Amino acid sequence: MDSEIRNPSLAAAGQLRIEWAASHMPVLASIKERFEKERPLEGLKIAACLHVTTETANLMLTLQAGGADAVLCASNPLSTQDETAAALVAAGIPTFAINAIDRDGYFRHLNRALDHQPVIAMDDGCDLVHLLHTDRRADLARVIAGTEETTTGVIRLRQMEADGALAYPVVAVNDTPTKHLFDNRYGTGQSTLDGITRATNILWAGKTVVIGGYGYGGRGLSMRARGLGARVIVTEIDHVKALESVMDGFESMSMIDAARIADVIITVTGNRDIVRDEHLEVIKDGCILANTGHFDVEINKEHLAARSVSIREVRPLVAGHRFADGRRVYLLAEGRLVNLAAAEGHPAAVMDMSFADQALTAEWLATHHGDLKAGVHDVPDEIDREVARLKLDTMGITIDTLTPEQQAYLSSWQHGT
Ligand SMILES: NC(=O)c1ccc[n+]([C@@H]2O[C@H](COP(=O)([O-])OP(=O)(O)OC[C@H]3O[C@@H](n4cnc5c(N)ncnc54)[C@H](O)[C@@H]3O)[C@@H](O)[C@H]2O)c1
Protein backbone atom coordinates (compact mmCIF):
# COMPACT_ATOMS: atom_id res chain seq x y z
CA MET A 1 0.00 0.00 0.00
CA ASP A 2 1.11 3.55 -0.74
CA SER A 3 2.37 4.79 2.63
CA GLU A 4 5.31 6.39 4.38
CA ILE A 5 5.72 5.48 8.05
CA ARG A 6 8.65 4.81 10.37
CA ASN A 7 8.33 1.07 10.97
CA PRO A 8 5.55 -1.35 9.95
CA SER A 9 6.56 -3.80 12.70
CA LEU A 10 5.15 -1.38 15.29
CA ALA A 11 1.62 -2.23 14.10
CA ALA A 12 0.73 -4.65 16.92
CA ALA A 13 1.70 -2.12 19.61
CA GLY A 14 -0.27 0.56 17.79
CA GLN A 15 -3.30 -1.70 17.51
CA LEU A 16 -3.36 -2.19 21.30
CA ARG A 17 -3.22 1.55 21.90
CA ILE A 18 -5.97 2.21 19.35
CA GLU A 19 -8.19 -0.34 21.08
CA TRP A 20 -7.59 1.35 24.44
CA ALA A 21 -8.64 4.70 22.98
CA ALA A 22 -11.66 3.06 21.32
CA SER A 23 -12.84 1.82 24.70
CA HIS A 24 -13.16 5.50 25.73
CA MET A 25 -14.88 6.62 22.54
CA PRO A 26 -18.38 5.12 22.75
CA VAL A 27 -20.08 7.81 20.67
CA LEU A 28 -17.71 7.27 17.76
CA ALA A 29 -18.13 3.49 18.21
CA SER A 30 -21.91 3.77 17.84
CA ILE A 31 -21.46 5.85 14.68
CA LYS A 32 -18.98 3.29 13.34
CA GLU A 33 -21.46 0.50 13.96
CA ARG A 34 -24.16 2.36 12.03
CA PHE A 35 -21.70 3.28 9.24
CA GLU A 36 -20.79 -0.42 8.83
CA LYS A 37 -24.43 -1.17 8.03
CA GLU A 38 -25.37 1.91 6.05
CA ARG A 39 -22.04 2.66 4.25
CA PRO A 40 -22.91 6.37 3.80
CA LEU A 41 -19.43 7.25 2.54
CA GLU A 42 -19.15 4.48 -0.06
CA GLY A 43 -16.27 5.21 -2.43
CA LEU A 44 -15.77 8.76 -1.17
CA LYS A 45 -12.10 9.76 -1.37
CA ILE A 46 -11.10 11.60 1.80
CA ALA A 47 -7.70 13.02 2.72
CA ALA A 48 -7.33 13.81 6.42
CA CYS A 49 -4.50 15.94 7.76
CA LEU A 50 -4.80 15.43 11.51
CA HIS A 51 -2.58 14.62 14.49
CA VAL A 52 -1.69 10.95 13.99
CA THR A 53 -2.86 9.71 17.39
CA THR A 54 -4.91 6.75 18.58
CA GLU A 55 -8.04 8.93 18.65
CA THR A 56 -7.54 9.99 15.04
CA ALA A 57 -6.98 6.32 14.18
CA ASN A 58 -10.47 5.58 15.48
CA LEU A 59 -11.90 8.36 13.32
CA MET A 60 -10.12 6.94 10.27
CA LEU A 61 -11.46 3.45 11.03
CA THR A 62 -14.96 4.92 11.33
CA LEU A 63 -14.64 6.63 7.93
CA GLN A 64 -13.37 3.35 6.48
CA ALA A 65 -16.33 1.50 8.05
CA GLY A 66 -18.61 3.98 6.28
CA GLY A 67 -17.10 2.97 2.94
CA ALA A 68 -14.72 5.93 2.51
CA ASP A 69 -11.45 5.53 0.66
CA ALA A 70 -9.52 7.55 3.24
CA VAL A 71 -5.85 8.46 3.63
CA LEU A 72 -4.10 10.23 6.50
CA CYS A 73 -1.14 12.57 6.81
CA ALA A 74 0.10 14.38 9.92
CA SER A 75 -0.90 17.91 10.84
CA ASN A 76 2.19 18.36 12.98
CA PRO A 77 5.62 16.73 12.71
CA LEU A 78 5.97 16.15 16.46
CA SER A 79 2.57 14.71 17.30
CA THR A 80 2.77 11.55 15.19
CA GLN A 81 2.68 8.26 17.09
CA ASP A 82 4.71 5.93 14.89
CA GLU A 83 3.03 2.79 16.20
CA THR A 84 -0.42 4.26 15.50
CA ALA A 85 0.65 5.05 11.94
CA ALA A 86 1.89 1.46 11.52
CA ALA A 87 -1.39 0.03 12.83
CA LEU A 88 -3.39 2.20 10.44
CA VAL A 89 -1.40 0.94 7.47
CA ALA A 90 -1.95 -2.63 8.68
CA ALA A 91 -5.69 -1.84 8.81
CA GLY A 92 -5.61 -0.78 5.16
CA ILE A 93 -5.51 2.99 5.59
CA PRO A 94 -2.70 4.65 3.61
CA THR A 95 -0.79 6.85 6.06
CA PHE A 96 1.99 9.36 5.50
CA ALA A 97 3.45 10.34 8.85
CA ILE A 98 6.74 9.93 10.68
CA ASN A 99 7.40 11.46 14.08
CA ALA A 100 9.84 14.39 14.00
CA ILE A 101 10.09 14.38 10.19
CA ASP A 102 11.80 17.47 8.74
CA ARG A 103 9.96 20.25 6.91
CA ASP A 104 10.51 18.75 3.44
CA GLY A 105 9.27 15.35 4.57
CA TYR A 106 6.25 16.94 6.24
CA PHE A 107 5.20 18.67 3.02
CA ARG A 108 5.97 15.58 0.95
CA HIS A 109 3.46 13.74 3.14
CA LEU A 110 0.80 16.39 2.57
CA ASN A 111 1.40 16.15 -1.17
CA ARG A 112 1.17 12.39 -1.11
CA ALA A 113 -2.18 12.62 0.65
CA LEU A 114 -3.38 14.94 -2.11
CA ASP A 115 -2.01 12.55 -4.76
CA HIS A 116 -4.81 10.29 -3.54
CA GLN A 117 -7.19 12.71 -5.33
CA PRO A 118 -9.53 13.41 -2.40
CA VAL A 119 -12.93 15.02 -2.86
CA ILE A 120 -13.15 15.84 0.86
CA ALA A 121 -10.22 17.38 2.73
CA MET A 122 -10.22 17.19 6.54
CA ASP A 123 -7.84 19.73 7.99
CA ASP A 124 -6.42 20.61 11.38
CA GLY A 125 -4.74 23.97 10.88
CA CYS A 126 -5.48 24.53 7.18
CA ASP A 127 -2.38 22.92 5.71
CA LEU A 128 -4.31 20.98 3.04
CA VAL A 129 -6.41 24.05 2.25
CA HIS A 130 -3.25 26.10 1.88
CA LEU A 131 -1.55 23.56 -0.39
CA LEU A 132 -4.68 23.16 -2.51
CA HIS A 133 -4.88 26.92 -2.99
CA THR A 134 -1.16 27.32 -3.84
CA ASP A 135 1.06 24.56 -5.30
CA ARG A 136 -1.80 22.12 -5.93
CA ARG A 137 -4.38 24.42 -7.52
CA ALA A 138 -4.87 21.87 -10.31
CA ASP A 139 -6.51 19.60 -7.71
CA LEU A 140 -8.96 22.22 -6.46
CA ALA A 141 -11.73 21.56 -8.98
CA ARG A 142 -12.16 18.00 -7.72
CA VAL A 143 -12.64 18.97 -4.04
CA ILE A 144 -16.31 19.19 -3.10
CA ALA A 145 -15.90 20.14 0.56
CA GLY A 146 -13.70 20.14 3.64
CA THR A 147 -13.77 20.27 7.41
CA GLU A 148 -11.55 22.18 9.85
CA GLU A 149 -10.72 20.94 13.32
CA THR A 150 -9.05 23.85 15.11
CA THR A 151 -9.44 27.53 16.01
CA THR A 152 -6.34 28.65 14.11
CA GLY A 153 -7.54 26.92 10.94
CA VAL A 154 -10.98 28.52 11.17
CA ILE A 155 -9.45 32.01 11.61
CA ARG A 156 -7.46 31.48 8.42
CA LEU A 157 -10.45 30.13 6.52
CA ARG A 158 -12.56 33.14 7.49
CA GLN A 159 -9.78 35.41 6.24
CA MET A 160 -9.64 33.48 2.96
CA GLU A 161 -13.43 33.74 2.67
CA ALA A 162 -13.33 37.51 3.29
CA ASP A 163 -10.66 37.85 0.59
CA GLY A 164 -12.76 35.78 -1.84
CA ALA A 165 -9.93 33.24 -1.95
CA LEU A 166 -11.62 30.12 -0.55
CA ALA A 167 -12.60 27.87 -3.44
CA TYR A 168 -14.78 25.25 -1.72
CA PRO A 169 -17.13 24.93 1.26
CA VAL A 170 -15.48 24.09 4.58
CA VAL A 171 -17.38 23.16 7.72
CA ALA A 172 -15.83 24.71 10.85
CA VAL A 173 -16.04 21.68 13.13
CA ASN A 174 -14.03 23.60 15.75
CA ASP A 175 -16.80 26.15 16.16
CA THR A 176 -19.53 23.71 17.07
CA PRO A 177 -20.24 23.63 20.84
CA THR A 178 -19.71 19.88 21.31
CA LYS A 179 -16.19 20.47 19.96
CA HIS A 180 -14.72 23.64 21.45
CA LEU A 181 -16.59 23.68 24.77
CA PHE A 182 -15.07 20.33 25.67
CA ASP A 183 -12.05 19.57 23.49
CA ASN A 184 -10.49 23.05 23.59
CA ARG A 185 -11.28 23.52 27.27
CA TYR A 186 -11.08 20.20 29.12
CA GLY A 187 -8.87 18.42 26.57
CA THR A 188 -6.31 21.22 26.25
CA GLY A 189 -6.45 22.01 29.97
CA GLN A 190 -5.62 18.51 31.11
CA SER A 191 -3.31 17.32 28.33
CA THR A 192 -1.17 20.47 28.30
CA LEU A 193 -0.41 20.16 31.98
CA ASP A 194 0.19 16.45 31.38
CA GLY A 195 2.72 17.26 28.61
CA ILE A 196 4.61 19.77 30.74
CA THR A 197 4.60 17.39 33.71
CA ARG A 198 5.92 14.49 31.62
CA ALA A 199 8.65 16.67 30.09
CA THR A 200 9.78 18.32 33.34
CA ASN A 201 8.31 16.45 36.33
CA ILE A 202 7.76 19.81 38.06
CA LEU A 203 5.54 20.23 41.11
CA TRP A 204 2.68 22.55 40.19
CA ALA A 205 1.64 23.37 43.75
CA GLY A 206 2.99 26.78 44.69
CA LYS A 207 4.21 27.64 41.16
CA THR A 208 3.32 30.92 39.51
CA VAL A 209 1.85 29.88 36.17
CA VAL A 210 1.15 32.46 33.48
CA ILE A 211 -1.40 31.57 30.82
CA GLY A 212 -1.24 33.65 27.62
CA GLY A 213 -4.82 33.86 26.31
CA TYR A 214 -8.13 33.27 28.09
CA GLY A 215 -10.14 31.71 25.29
CA TYR A 216 -11.48 28.17 25.49
CA GLY A 217 -8.00 26.65 25.85
CA GLY A 218 -6.83 29.26 28.34
CA ARG A 219 -9.91 28.82 30.52
CA GLY A 220 -9.38 25.07 30.73
CA LEU A 221 -5.69 25.47 31.48
CA SER A 222 -6.24 28.09 34.18
CA MET A 223 -8.88 25.96 35.85
CA ARG A 224 -6.71 22.85 35.87
CA ALA A 225 -3.50 24.65 36.94
CA ARG A 226 -5.39 26.13 39.89
CA GLY A 227 -6.65 22.64 40.72
CA LEU A 228 -3.03 21.51 41.02
CA GLY A 229 -2.28 24.30 43.47
CA ALA A 230 -0.64 26.86 41.20
CA ARG A 231 -1.02 30.63 41.43
CA VAL A 232 -2.51 31.44 38.03
CA ILE A 233 -2.01 34.71 36.15
CA VAL A 234 -3.75 35.38 32.83
CA THR A 235 -2.57 37.71 30.08
CA GLU A 236 -5.05 38.94 27.46
CA ILE A 237 -5.54 41.59 24.79
CA ASP A 238 -9.34 41.46 25.08
CA HIS A 239 -10.83 43.47 27.97
CA VAL A 240 -13.89 41.24 28.28
CA LYS A 241 -11.81 38.05 28.49
CA ALA A 242 -9.41 39.65 30.97
CA LEU A 243 -12.36 40.74 33.12
CA GLU A 244 -13.85 37.26 32.91
CA SER A 245 -10.54 35.77 34.09
CA VAL A 246 -10.49 38.13 37.08
CA MET A 247 -14.09 37.32 38.02
CA ASP A 248 -13.26 33.63 37.64
CA GLY A 249 -10.74 34.23 40.42
CA PHE A 250 -7.46 34.52 38.52
CA GLU A 251 -5.03 37.43 38.35
CA SER A 252 -4.72 39.40 35.14
CA MET A 253 -1.74 41.50 34.08
CA SER A 254 0.40 42.36 31.09
CA MET A 255 2.98 39.82 29.91
CA ILE A 256 5.81 42.23 30.71
CA ASP A 257 4.80 42.18 34.39
CA ALA A 258 3.89 38.50 34.40
CA ALA A 259 7.20 37.40 32.83
CA ARG A 260 9.15 38.85 35.78
CA ILE A 261 7.46 36.48 38.24
CA ALA A 262 6.50 33.45 36.15
CA ASP A 263 7.79 29.98 36.96
CA VAL A 264 5.96 28.65 33.89
CA ILE A 265 4.50 30.53 30.90
CA ILE A 266 2.04 28.66 28.67
CA THR A 267 0.74 30.28 25.48
CA VAL A 268 -2.62 29.36 23.93
CA THR A 269 -3.74 32.29 21.81
CA GLY A 270 -3.54 31.32 18.12
CA ASN A 271 -1.46 34.50 17.75
CA ARG A 272 2.28 35.10 17.38
CA ASP A 273 4.99 36.58 19.61
CA ILE A 274 3.13 36.31 22.90
CA VAL A 275 6.58 35.87 24.44
CA ARG A 276 9.11 38.04 22.61
CA ASP A 277 12.34 39.87 23.24
CA GLU A 278 10.96 42.52 25.60
CA HIS A 279 9.62 39.75 27.84
CA LEU A 280 12.83 37.72 27.65
CA GLU A 281 14.70 40.80 28.79
CA VAL A 282 12.92 40.68 32.16
CA ILE A 283 11.98 37.00 32.40
CA LYS A 284 12.54 35.25 35.71
CA ASP A 285 15.56 32.96 35.97
CA GLY A 286 14.52 29.31 35.51
CA CYS A 287 11.23 30.04 33.75
CA ILE A 288 9.74 27.20 31.69
CA LEU A 289 8.19 28.21 28.36
CA ALA A 290 5.58 26.03 26.70
CA ASN A 291 3.08 26.55 23.91
CA THR A 292 -0.16 24.72 23.28
CA GLY A 293 -1.51 27.00 20.53
CA HIS A 294 -1.59 25.49 17.06
CA PHE A 295 1.63 26.85 15.53
CA ASP A 296 5.11 27.25 16.98
CA VAL A 297 5.02 31.03 16.65
CA GLU A 298 3.56 31.99 20.02
CA ILE A 299 6.98 31.97 21.69
CA ASN A 300 9.39 33.85 19.45
CA LYS A 301 12.16 31.28 19.00
CA GLU A 302 14.41 33.63 17.03
CA HIS A 303 14.37 36.13 19.89
CA LEU A 304 15.11 33.34 22.36
CA ALA A 305 18.01 32.04 20.26
CA ALA A 306 19.43 35.55 19.83
CA ARG A 307 19.58 36.05 23.61
CA SER A 308 21.12 32.62 24.29
CA VAL A 309 24.86 32.14 24.73
CA SER A 310 24.35 28.40 25.01
CA ILE A 311 21.55 25.91 24.38
CA ARG A 312 21.59 22.30 25.52
CA GLU A 313 19.00 19.57 25.80
CA VAL A 314 18.68 19.11 29.56
CA ARG A 315 15.97 16.43 29.27
CA PRO A 316 14.15 15.05 26.22
CA LEU A 317 12.08 17.91 24.72
CA VAL A 318 13.53 20.44 27.19
CA ALA A 319 15.99 22.94 25.68
CA GLY A 320 17.92 24.86 28.34
CA HIS A 321 18.84 28.35 27.11
CA ARG A 322 21.47 30.32 29.04
CA PHE A 323 21.54 34.08 28.67
CA ALA A 324 24.72 36.21 28.91
CA ASP A 325 23.74 37.39 32.41
CA GLY A 326 23.53 33.77 33.59
CA ARG A 327 19.72 33.42 33.63
CA ARG A 328 18.32 30.17 32.28
CA VAL A 329 15.07 29.67 30.40
CA TYR A 330 13.70 26.30 29.34
CA LEU A 331 11.78 25.89 26.08
CA LEU A 332 9.65 22.75 25.79
CA ALA A 333 9.10 20.79 22.57
CA GLU A 334 10.57 23.49 20.31
CA GLY A 335 7.58 25.68 21.13
CA ARG A 336 5.22 23.27 19.38
CA LEU A 337 1.94 21.98 20.83
CA VAL A 338 3.30 20.63 24.10
CA ASN A 339 0.31 18.41 24.84
CA LEU A 340 0.85 16.47 21.64
CA ALA A 341 4.65 16.59 21.52
CA ALA A 342 5.33 15.68 25.16
CA ALA A 343 2.15 13.76 26.02
CA GLU A 344 -0.56 12.08 23.96
CA GLY A 345 -2.82 15.00 23.16
CA HIS A 346 -6.39 15.09 24.33
CA PRO A 347 -7.80 12.10 26.15
CA ALA A 348 -9.93 9.82 24.00
CA ALA A 349 -13.12 10.58 25.94
CA VAL A 350 -13.09 14.18 24.74
CA MET A 351 -11.96 13.41 21.18
CA ASP A 352 -14.94 11.07 21.12
CA MET A 353 -17.14 14.13 20.63
CA SER A 354 -14.83 16.10 18.31
CA PHE A 355 -14.42 13.12 16.01
CA ALA A 356 -18.09 12.17 16.21
CA ASP A 357 -18.68 15.70 14.90
CA GLN A 358 -16.14 15.05 12.13
CA ALA A 359 -17.64 11.69 11.13
CA LEU A 360 -21.24 12.95 11.11
CA THR A 361 -20.20 16.08 9.22
CA ALA A 362 -18.46 13.95 6.57
CA GLU A 363 -21.68 11.93 6.23
CA TRP A 364 -23.72 15.14 5.95
CA LEU A 365 -21.32 16.60 3.37
CA ALA A 366 -21.60 13.47 1.25
CA THR A 367 -25.23 14.36 0.52
CA HIS A 368 -25.39 18.14 1.13
CA HIS A 369 -22.20 19.48 -0.43
CA GLY A 370 -24.10 20.54 -3.52
CA ASP A 371 -26.21 22.97 -1.44
CA LEU A 372 -23.19 24.77 -0.06
CA LYS A 373 -21.35 27.72 -1.55
CA ALA A 374 -17.60 28.12 -1.26
CA GLY A 375 -16.99 29.55 2.20
CA VAL A 376 -17.04 28.66 5.89
CA HIS A 377 -20.12 26.83 7.20
CA ASP A 378 -21.37 25.77 10.61
CA VAL A 379 -21.86 22.18 11.67
CA PRO A 380 -25.64 21.64 11.43
CA ASP A 381 -27.24 22.09 14.83
CA GLU A 382 -28.86 18.66 14.70
CA ILE A 383 -25.41 17.02 14.50
CA ASP A 384 -24.22 18.96 17.55
CA ARG A 385 -27.32 18.01 19.55
CA GLU A 386 -27.08 14.39 18.47
CA VAL A 387 -23.44 14.16 19.61
CA ALA A 388 -24.32 15.65 23.02
CA ARG A 389 -27.30 13.32 23.33
CA LEU A 390 -25.22 10.25 22.45
CA LYS A 391 -22.44 11.28 24.85
CA LEU A 392 -24.85 11.73 27.76
CA ASP A 393 -26.45 8.44 26.82
CA THR A 394 -23.13 6.61 27.02
CA MET A 395 -22.55 8.24 30.42
CA GLY A 396 -25.91 6.91 31.61
CA ILE A 397 -27.30 10.40 32.11
CA THR A 398 -30.87 11.35 31.28
CA ILE A 399 -32.16 14.91 31.19
CA ASP A 400 -35.61 16.45 31.45
CA THR A 401 -37.86 17.18 28.50
CA LEU A 402 -40.14 20.18 28.17
CA THR A 403 -43.74 19.63 29.24
CA PRO A 404 -46.38 20.87 26.74
CA GLU A 405 -47.12 23.73 29.20
CA GLN A 406 -43.45 24.70 29.32
CA GLN A 407 -43.21 24.57 25.54
CA ALA A 408 -46.26 26.83 25.23
CA TYR A 409 -44.88 29.19 27.89
CA LEU A 410 -41.54 29.53 26.12
CA SER A 411 -43.19 30.32 22.81
CA SER A 412 -45.66 32.84 24.17
CA TRP A 413 -45.25 36.55 24.86
CA GLN A 414 -48.52 37.00 26.75
CA HIS A 415 -47.37 36.01 30.25
CA GLY A 416 -46.20 39.03 32.24
CA THR A 417 -45.73 39.87 35.91
N1 LIG B 1 -3.15 22.01 22.04
C1 LIG B 1 -4.27 21.58 21.49
O1 LIG B 1 -4.51 20.39 21.40
C2 LIG B 1 -5.27 22.57 21.02
C3 LIG B 1 -6.64 22.30 21.11
C4 LIG B 1 -7.56 23.26 20.71
C5 LIG B 1 -7.09 24.47 20.19
N2 LIG B 1 -5.74 24.67 20.05
C6 LIG B 1 -5.18 25.92 19.54
O2 LIG B 1 -5.02 26.81 20.65
C7 LIG B 1 -5.13 28.16 20.18
C8 LIG B 1 -6.22 28.88 20.98
O3 LIG B 1 -7.46 28.22 20.77
P1 LIG B 1 -8.77 28.65 21.57
O4 LIG B 1 -9.85 27.74 21.09
O5 LIG B 1 -8.48 28.80 23.01
O6 LIG B 1 -8.98 30.12 20.91
P2 LIG B 1 -9.87 31.32 21.42
O7 LIG B 1 -10.09 32.19 20.24
O8 LIG B 1 -11.03 30.82 22.21
O9 LIG B 1 -8.88 32.07 22.46
C9 LIG B 1 -7.71 32.72 22.11
C10 LIG B 1 -7.53 33.86 23.12
O10 LIG B 1 -6.22 34.44 22.94
C11 LIG B 1 -6.34 35.83 23.12
N3 LIG B 1 -5.19 36.50 22.52
C12 LIG B 1 -4.93 36.79 21.23
N4 LIG B 1 -3.76 37.45 21.11
C13 LIG B 1 -3.27 37.57 22.37
C14 LIG B 1 -2.08 38.17 22.91
N5 LIG B 1 -1.21 38.81 22.14
N6 LIG B 1 -1.90 38.09 24.25
C15 LIG B 1 -2.80 37.49 25.07
N7 LIG B 1 -3.94 36.92 24.61
C16 LIG B 1 -4.16 36.97 23.28
C17 LIG B 1 -7.67 36.19 22.48
O11 LIG B 1 -8.17 37.42 22.94
C18 LIG B 1 -8.54 34.99 22.91
O12 LIG B 1 -9.21 35.26 24.12
C19 LIG B 1 -5.40 28.06 18.69
O13 LIG B 1 -4.17 28.13 17.99
C20 LIG B 1 -6.01 26.68 18.54
O14 LIG B 1 -5.89 26.20 17.24
C21 LIG B 1 -4.84 23.77 20.48
The ligand as an SDF file (V2000), in Angstrom:
LIG
                    3D

 44 48  0  0  0  0  0  0  0  0999 V2000
   -3.1520   22.0110   22.0420 N   0  0  0  0  0  0  0  0  0  0  0  0
   -4.2670   21.5800   21.4900 C   0  0  0  0  0  0  0  0  0  0  0  0
   -4.5100   20.3890   21.4000 O   0  0  0  0  0  0  0  0  0  0  0  0
   -5.2700   22.5680   21.0170 C   0  0  0  0  0  0  0  0  0  0  0  0
   -6.6430   22.2970   21.1090 C   0  0  0  0  0  0  0  0  0  0  0  0
   -7.5590   23.2630   20.7100 C   0  0  0  0  0  0  0  0  0  0  0  0
   -7.0940   24.4730   20.1890 C   0  0  0  0  0  0  0  0  0  0  0  0
   -5.7410   24.6710   20.0510 N   0  0  0  0  0  0  0  0  0  0  0  0
   -5.1780   25.9160   19.5400 C   0  0  0  0  0  0  0  0  0  0  0  0
   -5.0230   26.8110   20.6450 O   0  0  0  0  0  0  0  0  0  0  0  0
   -5.1270   28.1610   20.1790 C   0  0  0  0  0  0  0  0  0  0  0  0
   -6.2160   28.8770   20.9760 C   0  0  0  0  0  0  0  0  0  0  0  0
   -7.4600   28.2220   20.7720 O   0  0  0  0  0  0  0  0  0  0  0  0
   -8.7730   28.6480   21.5690 P   0  0  0  0  0  0  0  0  0  0  0  0
   -9.8460   27.7450   21.0930 O   0  0  0  0  0  0  0  0  0  0  0  0
   -8.4830   28.8030   23.0140 O   0  0  0  0  0  0  0  0  0  0  0  0
   -8.9780   30.1160   20.9070 O   0  0  0  0  0  0  0  0  0  0  0  0
   -9.8700   31.3160   21.4220 P   0  0  0  0  0  0  0  0  0  0  0  0
  -10.0860   32.1850   20.2390 O   0  0  0  0  0  0  0  0  0  0  0  0
  -11.0290   30.8170   22.2090 O   0  0  0  0  0  0  0  0  0  0  0  0
   -8.8850   32.0690   22.4580 O   0  0  0  0  0  0  0  0  0  0  0  0
   -7.7060   32.7240   22.1110 C   0  0  0  0  0  0  0  0  0  0  0  0
   -7.5260   33.8650   23.1180 C   0  0  0  0  0  0  0  0  0  0  0  0
   -6.2210   34.4370   22.9440 O   0  0  0  0  0  0  0  0  0  0  0  0
   -6.3390   35.8340   23.1220 C   0  0  0  0  0  0  0  0  0  0  0  0
   -5.1870   36.5040   22.5230 N   0  0  0  0  0  0  0  0  0  0  0  0
   -4.9280   36.7850   21.2310 C   0  0  0  0  0  0  0  0  0  0  0  0
   -3.7590   37.4480   21.1080 N   0  0  0  0  0  0  0  0  0  0  0  0
   -3.2660   37.5720   22.3730 C   0  0  0  0  0  0  0  0  0  0  0  0
   -2.0850   38.1670   22.9090 C   0  0  0  0  0  0  0  0  0  0  0  0
   -1.2080   38.8100   22.1370 N   0  0  0  0  0  0  0  0  0  0  0  0
   -1.9010   38.0940   24.2490 N   0  0  0  0  0  0  0  0  0  0  0  0
   -2.8020   37.4930   25.0700 C   0  0  0  0  0  0  0  0  0  0  0  0
   -3.9400   36.9180   24.6070 N   0  0  0  0  0  0  0  0  0  0  0  0
   -4.1620   36.9670   23.2760 C   0  0  0  0  0  0  0  0  0  0  0  0
   -7.6720   36.1870   22.4750 C   0  0  0  0  0  0  0  0  0  0  0  0
   -8.1680   37.4210   22.9370 O   0  0  0  0  0  0  0  0  0  0  0  0
   -8.5380   34.9940   22.9130 C   0  0  0  0  0  0  0  0  0  0  0  0
   -9.2140   35.2620   24.1240 O   0  0  0  0  0  0  0  0  0  0  0  0
   -5.3990   28.0570   18.6870 C   0  0  0  0  0  0  0  0  0  0  0  0
   -4.1700   28.1270   17.9920 O   0  0  0  0  0  0  0  0  0  0  0  0
   -6.0050   26.6810   18.5430 C   0  0  0  0  0  0  0  0  0  0  0  0
   -5.8920   26.2000   17.2370 O   0  0  0  0  0  0  0  0  0  0  0  0
   -4.8410   23.7660   20.4750 C   0  0  0  0  0  0  0  0  0  0  0  0
  1  2  1  0
  2  3  2  0
  2  4  1  0
  4  5  1  0
  4 44  2  0
  5  6  2  0
  6  7  1  0
  7  8  2  0
  8  9  1  0
  8 44  1  0
  9 10  1  0
  9 42  1  0
 10 11  1  0
 11 12  1  0
 11 40  1  0
 12 13  1  0
 13 14  1  0
 14 15  2  0
 14 16  1  0
 14 17  1  0
 17 18  1  0
 18 19  2  0
 18 20  1  0
 18 21  1  0
 21 22  1  0
 22 23  1  0
 23 24  1  0
 23 38  1  0
 24 25  1  0
 25 26  1  0
 25 36  1  0
 26 27  1  0
 26 35  1  0
 27 28  2  0
 28 29  1  0
 29 30  1  0
 29 35  2  0
 30 31  1  0
 30 32  2  0
 32 33  1  0
 33 34  2  0
 34 35  1  0
 36 37  1  0
 36 38  1  0
 38 39  1  0
 40 41  1  0
 40 42  1  0
 42 43  1  0
M  CHG  2   8   1  16  -1
M  END
$$$$
